[in-house]
Amino acid sequence: MAKVSRKELLKKEDAFLAAANQSAQWLKKHRTAVVVGVVAAFVLIAAIVGGGEYVAKRDATASGTLAEARKLLEANVLGEELADPTGDPPTFATDEDKWKAAKTLLERSISEAGSSGVGVLARFFAADVDAKLGEADKAEAAFLDLADSLGRDDSLYFLAVERAAYMQEARGNIDGAIQTLDRLIGGSASFYGDRARYHQARLLIGQEKNDRARNLLQSIELEYPESTVTDDVRRLLGKLPGAALEEQASADSNAEVTQ
């Protein structure tokens, strides 16, 4: 699968931060658009690598179905009297109606694409729709299954793992969420390790496991000096018990050195 750069994926506030307070918002809209943009590359690569007209035609069909599903997901909700699901653009009476309509197309795209990149994207969005429809267990399993099927250097790997971890947190499985985030630490997926450790520390603080949280946060400062979560790391460190005393001791030590 094609890769999306760390800078592109992380240039806005991470979804996991927003998800800590808002169950409905898991990714900023621009970030979803970046991921969807990979579809074109998937289709091109499939045509070249597959070397056959069938592969290119299959992925083009699946990509078109996926695009239609995305169109439905972005449709306006106008109520029973004004809704026109077959209109251009389509409109719906309720969010649930449009999610169900989109899910039907996503399942078709998955069937059309098989194991291709377009199919992977369709599986990702289908899992998110399951979450929107309140099928949390089904969605969590789908995100974990998707992550299991992807390489650790895949563009969607960290998104699937992150989403699964959030869902575990939302239902109170904090230990499970921390364990799931371990998938993003070390190895070829370590480019996301700083953010994964930050979220683990946040969850540990909620469990009052402050020493473990402090160690994780300090490791981010040491191993990721240019991390995009540096400000958040320092904010959490400042809230830990004893932080004020440590800061004063550090200031006193620096004053002694300068005298």
N, C-alpha and C positions, 0 to 999 in steps of 0.2 A: 504493500500500500504506500501511497505517497505520504511524505512527511510535511508537517506544518511547523514552522520554526517556533522555538520557545518564545521569542519576542512577540510574534503575532498572537499566540494563544494566551499569553499572560499580560498583554499590555493594558488590560482593564482589571478591576478588582476581581479576584478569583471567586468562582461560583460558591465554593465551599464556605467562604466567609459570609456571603449573603444567606446561604442556606441555614446557617446556624440560627437565624431568626425568622426566615420566611420560607416555608415549605414549598411554595409554588415557584420560586425563582431559583433555578439551579445554574443558569448561564446567562450572561448578558447577551442581548440580541446580536450584537456584532460578532460575538465569538461563535455563535451557532452558524452565522453566515460564512465565517472563515472555514469552518469544518465542512459545511455543505459545498463550498467551492472546490473541495478536493474531488468531487464527483467527476468533473471534466477530466481531471488527470487520470482517474481510475479507468474511465472509458478508453482514453488514448492508450494507456499502458496495456490494457487488456487486448486491444486490437493488435498492438505490436507484438507482444509476447505470445499471445494465442496464435497469431499468424493465420487466423481463419475468419471468414466473413461471419460465420455463425456466432463466434464470441463477440465480435463487435456489435452485431445486430442485437444479441441478447442483452448486452450491457446498455446499449442505447435505449432499448425498450424499458428496461428496469429503471434507468436513470430518468426517463420521462415520467414513469409512474411515481417515482420518488418526488419529482418536482411537483407533480399534481398534489401529492399528499402534503407537501410543505405549503402549497397554496391554500389548502384547506385549513391547516394549522394556523395560518396567519389571517384567516377570514374574520370578518366582523360579526359580532353577535347582536342582533337587532330585535329579538323577541318574536313571538309566534306570528304576529300580523305582518311584519315586514320581511321575515326570513325568506330567502330564495336559494336553497342549496345548489340548484342547477344553474344559477345565474353566473354572469361574468362581470365582476368577480362574485363568487358564491358568498352567501350570508346565511347565518344559522340562528335558530331560536335560542339555543343555549350553548354554553361551552361544551357540555357533555355531548351534544349532538355533533358538533364539529370534530371533537376528538374521536368519537366512534367512526365517523365517516373517514377521517384520516387514517385510522388504524386499519380499516379495510384495505385502503390503497397501499399502506406500508406492508401489510402481509402479502399483497399481490407482488409488490416490488421484491420482497425477500424471495418469494417463490420463483420469480422471473430471473433473478440475478444469481441464485445459488450461493456459492462461496466467494463470489467476486467482491471487489471493494464497494460497489454500489449496494450489494446485499448487506455488507457490514454496516454501512451507514443507515440503511433502512432498519436493521435490527436495533441500532442505537436509538433512533427516534421512536421506534415501536415500544421499546422499554420505557422511554420517557412518557409516552402516552398512557401506558399502563399505570404509571405512577400518578398521572393527572386524574385518571379514572378511579383512583383509590385502591388499585390492586397492588399494594405495596410489596407483598411477598413475591408476587409474580415478577414485578419490575426489578427487585433486588436480585433475584435469581438470574434474570435475563442479563443484567449488567455484569454480574460475576461470570456467567457463562461466556459472554462476549469477551471479557478480559482474558479468560482462559484460552480462547481461540486465537488471540492475537499475540504477536511478538512484543517483547518489552520495549522495542524501539519504534513501535507503530504509533502513528499520529493519534489514534483514538484510544490507545491503551490506558493512558493516565486519566482520560476523561471518564472511561467506563469504571475504572477502579475508584476514582474520586466520588462518582455518583453512587456507587454501591456503598461506600463508606458513609456517605451522608445519610443514605436511607437507613443504614444500621443505627446511626446516631439518633435519627428521628424517632425510631421505635424503641430507643433506650438500650440498645445493645452496644454500649460504649467500648467494651473490651473487643467485641467483634470489629468495630470500626477502626480501632487502633491497630488490630492485627491486619486488617485489609490494607491499611495505609502502608504497612511494612513492604508491600509489593512495590512501592514506588521509591524505596530506599536501597541504594546499591545497584550494581550492575549497569546495564545499558540504559535503564530508566532513571538513573540517578539525577538527571537534569531537573527532575521535579522533587528531588529529595528534600530540599530546603522547605518547600511548602508542605510536603507530607509531614515532616517533623514538626513544623509549626502547628499543624492541626492536631497532631498527636499530643503535643504539649498542652494545647488548649483543652483537649478532652481530659487529660490527666489532671489539670488544675481543677476541673469540675469534679473530679473524684478525690480531690485534696491530696493528690500524690505529687506534692510540690517539688520534692527533691528530684524526682525523675523528670518532671517538666523542666526544671531549671537546667538540668544536664543537657536535655535536648535543645533548648533554646540557645545555650552557650555554644553547643556544637555547631549550630547554624552560623553564628557569628565567626567562628574559627574556620569552618570549612567552606563557607559561602560568603566571602567578604563583599560580593556585589549582588547579593540576594535582593530580589524584589520585595521580600517580606521583612527586611531589616527593621523598618519602623514599627511594624506590628510585633516583631520579636522583642524589641526594646520596651514596647508598651506593656507586654505581658510580664517581662522581667521586672518592670517597675511595680507591678501589682502583687508580686509574690511576697510572702512574709519575710521580713528581714531585709528587703531591698533597700529601704532608706538607710539602715545601718551600714550596709555594704557600700552604698554610695558615699556616705560620710567618711568611712574608713579609707576609701580610695582617694577622696579629696584630701584628707589629712596626710596620707602617704605622699601624694604629689606635692603638697605644700612643704613637707620636710625635705624633699629632694631639691626643691628650688631655693631653699634657704642656704 
